[in-house]
């Protein structure tokens, strides 16, 4: 039996659809703060009110999905530009 070498083996990260354009990563709070330009209290207050993506608990770590945070930033940009 021969192995098929025509196509490279691919693996899909858990929770990602096949051929996802940008695989997701998990970010710690300092990375999130750098991405959004807000302070710790502002981000955590928005999480509590549901206006910012909630973090995930992985063991003792509190982490955010990079894709969700980037989506939140993109939404803020679209809102600031208004209808065009």
PETABEL-V486820 format. One record per backbone hydrogen bond with DSSP energy under -0.5 kcal/mol. CO is the residue of the C=O (numbers start at 1). NH is the residue of the N-H. Records with the same first field share a line. If there is no record, write none. Layout:
BEGIN
CO=NH + NH
END
This chain:
BEGIN
3=5
11=13
13=16
17=20
25=66
27=64
28=31 + 32
29=33
30=34
31=35
32=36
33=37 + 38
39=43
40=44
41=45
42=46
43=47
44=48
45=49
46=50 + 51 + 52
47=50
56=58 + 63
57=59
58=61
61=58 + 63
63=56
64=27
65=69
66=70
67=71
68=72
69=73
70=74
71=75
72=76
73=77
74=78
75=79
76=80
77=81
78=82
END
